[in-house]
Amino acid sequence: MTNGGATTTAGMSLTVLICTHNRVELLERVIASLNAAHRPPDTEVRLLVVANACTDGTHDLLANYYRIGDELLPLDWIAEPTPGKSHALNRALPQVSGRVVAFVDDDHRVDSDYLVEIANAVRKWPEAGLICGRILPDWDGTEPEWVHDDGPYRIYPLPVPRYDQGDTPMQVDLDGAIPGGGNLVAHTDVIRATGPFLTELGPTGHDLGGAEDLEWIRRALRGGATLRYAPAIVQYHFVDGERLTLSYLMRKGFHRSKSVMRFRRTESGVPLYMWRKVASYASGCALALNAQARRFYLVRIASALGEVSGMREAARHRRRRARLPWLPVQTSLALAGLLGITGFVVAAHLAWPRVMDALLPAALVAVALALSLVAKSVVDFSQTGPQLREEIVKRYRAYFPFAMARLGLWTFAVGLFCALPGAVVATASADAQGMPYAPWRTGLGALLTLALASGYLTCRTLVQNPGLIVASWQYRTDRLHRLWSLLSADGLRRAASLGAVGVAGLAAALVLALAVTGHGESAAALTSLAIGYWGVFVFALWEPEGNTPVQHQRARPNLLLIGSDTLRADRVGALRNGQSLTPHIDALAERGTRFDTCYVPCARTAPSLISLLTGTWPHTHGIRDNFVADDETQLEIQALPMILRALGYRTAAVSDWCGADLGKFSLGFDVLDLPEDQWNLKYLIRQGPKDIRLFLSVFLHNRIGRLLVPEIHYLGGTPQTTQLGQRTRRLISRLASTAEPFMLNVFYSTTHPPFASEYPFYLRHADPDYAGASKFAMARLTDPFEIIRRQGEPREEFDLDQILALYDGCVSQFDDEVGKIMSHLESSGLADNTIVVLYSDHGMEFFEHDTWGQGNSAVGDFSARVPLVIADPRKKRHLRIDQVVRSIDLLPTVLDLLEAPSVKCDGVSLAAAMDDPHLDLGLKAFNETGIWIAHVPGLPPDHLSYPDLLELLDIPNETSGSLSIRQEYKDRVIIAKDRMMRHGRWKLVYQPLERGMRLALFDVETDPDCTHDISAVNPEQVELLWHELRNWIERDPVARRHLRTYHNTSTATPASSPALT
């Protein structure tokens, strides 16, 4: 709704924004003060009012605005029906078209020089994206004396907002006194970069809190905005006498503290120190000798209780956001699990007199199994994880017995579950035949069913998922080859069918025999036990996808990100035997835009994923590698899930063992279906030695294992693609059953070393006659740290052709999962309203530059270049873009496609290029290497170095057990990184040396593998690119501290060049 008004041609445009809710008298007062204020020259001033769920005379006042006088400021107004100040602010900000916005609350009045001082401040501090002024209470002399008290029991903050930092202008930083939004001036580019206000924080109704402005200002400052305090910009806050009472003080203190905790609190639960704080204030109140002290302590108690309430509400809010509707198939699963438990309970009740006859021998067999495996594991001890210094290991010596006891108990439970049927059958057979009870016979039956179950599951796993066995196998893998050659998938299916029929027939025959011979209760108990086992099997093994048609219509499209760890860009569309290796990814690319030259800023999972989701370089978000201490996981910048959540999206992440970082860092996902942090010593200790881990892995690679023993289920290096795909499709259906649009990030480990895939994919591209150690997976890579350690070994140590075939099999399986997900979107009615993004965190080097792994070399593109496909169903045009783009460009691109407010980041939107493939983006890609665990082949011998992993790693928080880099080496690790820049056809690689540096130049159009350094014959190009690369390096605060200039006579290096030392 717009009221016309005079406009002027001005050097600066200023919009005064007022959000109001049912305060027509106060609104009229503030508008009058603005019209009475002096007008700055060469400045166009307009008013914008948002009537937020107003039911009084606000609309009439605004509609009749121009009737109240002449020489009025132009005024526009809009109505926002959703109550809440944050909703009003978010509705208004896209409507602002001027250069500067001044925020004024509806219960303020402005000083006569307010508008003039804003214009002066904006011109005085052009670099300041934010400017704040004073907020002073509008005292009229009727207020009580205590509001002016400055003694030890003064009430702060007052129930009337006050922000007064004195008479001297200054810059306000994050650790300073952050103002509220009542007297704030913001440039519109800062508003666009910072994004919307959080709707869950704004005051509504009788909630007197409201921290949406504080959170927004903090977010802007973390994003790089500068905040200046201008004391001459003054607003006066209306003083309501009814608020100057003890009851209002306590209510205000409670709600204000509650709101602050709601956006600052990230942990769950209420810490003990909060209760000590409440108790301290309560004792102070009880011992107070005067009313002033009692008032102070009562307000402090209310504020502390508000903090407690805010912590609890933040935790409840996270739980509510994580709760999704159940699908019918999930109800069936729950009923199956309940049926299983009920079957066991009823069987025990019916056969109680004979329970111990079957249970005791089975338990003895299970105990023998558990003790044998524990003993074998201790004798042939092996542990996942890195080698650590003795002083670190000593701290966790008491934790190892706990972990072994826990694994031993689970081994006993699994053994008992498998042995009990044999014991029961032996006991029931004796009863049916009238034979006396013989413990040896019952024990033999228990041992038999345990052996049969173990043998079948081992054979089935060896065929269907051999990587699961190899991950915990500490013998030569060729010992498995003969057994494997005797097995087949069809044969195992037939064996399972015959076994199921045989078990059912045996159970039925026993039930009938028991009933005929007068053992009716035993027959009923056996029937109940069979039903119990059936329920447990269904609950553990059935992974329904929940293909439910969508009923909800959404204003914004959904967003689905599908990633695979370590997927090389050159595998997408590659041909094998005349056929595409990735037909389903190719089909997805045909529906959207494929970017063939996309680079990640660091080819390691944690920094790459965070760069992708925040649109920033690693030196901006601060995560430089995978080893990150707990206190560094709280990001200071916005991530895509957090931004979309503020826009009404339900956000989720699901992954297998490689995706723990999506939950480790504060990215803002509502729903997390992820493992714990893999870079954690306590987690690694709980995985146990290989022997006991192998047994549990075979039996618990299912839902029960995922829920009860996740460290075994999510063992690093174990293929989980099929299960993850099923969980992903079920989660899509659950997200789609809500009324909100959703964002889902699914991240597969399918293409990650040791390149173990499931049947039949590990056979698809391999030589059938190969009989070496890498038949099922890359040899001697049974955990993430072995993968890291072997990155220092030369090419001759590997069967490269077989490893490449295994890798291609992994790519084929991931492609197959992409096809299943896209089919699920189609069958669920989501395909036409879901933007799909396919990505990877990094590629893989297969000795193209004398090394293998990821993030070890900046010379080749095989690790830094990744596939990127964006398919927006609203854009029907298929494009293939070969220009340089970066993974940090995804966030602004997605926000553009969703028509969401932009945020400040290092990336740029690619949306325009998706409409015009001829648009010259002119982007420069930068990349830095990850941490080197060992000496990497191919590096210069005098490369800047640091100690190996044994010296580098530390555990600063003994309670959590998270691994991180020792503080004294953090800077050294960062400055020793190789870095590269790609611009057009040119690529410049920088390598820091112990004395100086090395620069290498490559023409990727004529030398795509970057094998010929042409820096010596192109010194002008080197100088031009080095200037750009150096500027990027200098944006890193760590590197900038160590930057100096030195003289180097190397022909490959400029004559006077900076170096990192």
Secondary structure, DSSP 8 states (H G I E B T S, - for coil): -B--------SEEEEEEEEESS-HHHHHHHHHHHHHS---TTEEEEEEEEEES--SSHHHHHHTGGGS-SS---EEEEEE-S-SHHHHHHHHGGG--SSEEEEEETTEEE-TTHHHHHHHHHHH-TT-SEEEEEEEE---S-S-GGGG--STT--SS-SS--B---SS-EEE-TTS----STEEEEEHHHHHHH----TTTS--TT-----HHHHHHHHHHHTT--EEEEEEEEEEE---GGGSSHHHHHHHHHHHHHHHHHHH--SSS--HHHHHHHHHHHHHHHT--SHHHHHHHHHHHHHHHHHHHHHHHHHHHHHHHH-----HHHHHHHHHHHHHHHHHHHHHHHTGGGHHHHHHHHHHHHHHHHHHHHHHHHHT---SS----HHHHHHTTTHHHHHHHHHHHHHHHHHHHHHHHHHHHHHHHHHHTT----HHHHHHHHHHHHHHHHHHHHHHHHHH-HHHHHTT--S-GGGGHHHHHT--HHHHHHHHHHHHHHHHHHHHHHHHHHHHTT-HHHHHHHHHHHHHHHHHHHHHH-------------SS-EEEEEEETT--GGGTT-EETTEES-HHHHHHHHTSEEEEEEE-SBSSHHHHHHHHHHT--HHHH---SS---GGG-S-SS--HHHHHHHTT-EEEEEESGGGTHHHHS----SEEE----SSBHHHHHHH--HHHHHHHHHH-SSHHHHHH-HHHHT-TT---HHHHHHHHHHHHHHHHTSSS-EEEEEEE-TTSTT----TTHHHHSS-TT--STTSSS-TT--SHHHHHHGGGS-GGGS-HHHHHHHHHHHHHHHHHHHHHHHHHHHHTT-GGGEEEEEE-S---EESTTS-EESSS-SSSSTTTEEEEEEE-TT----EEEEEEEEGGGHHHHHHHHTT------S----HHHHH-TT------EEEE----SS--TTS-TTB-----HHHHEE-S-TTT-B-EE-HHHHHHHHHT--EEEEETTEEEEEEEBSSSEEEEEEETTT-TT-----GGG-HHHHHHHHHHHHHHHHTSHHHHHTEEEEE---TTS-SEEEEE-
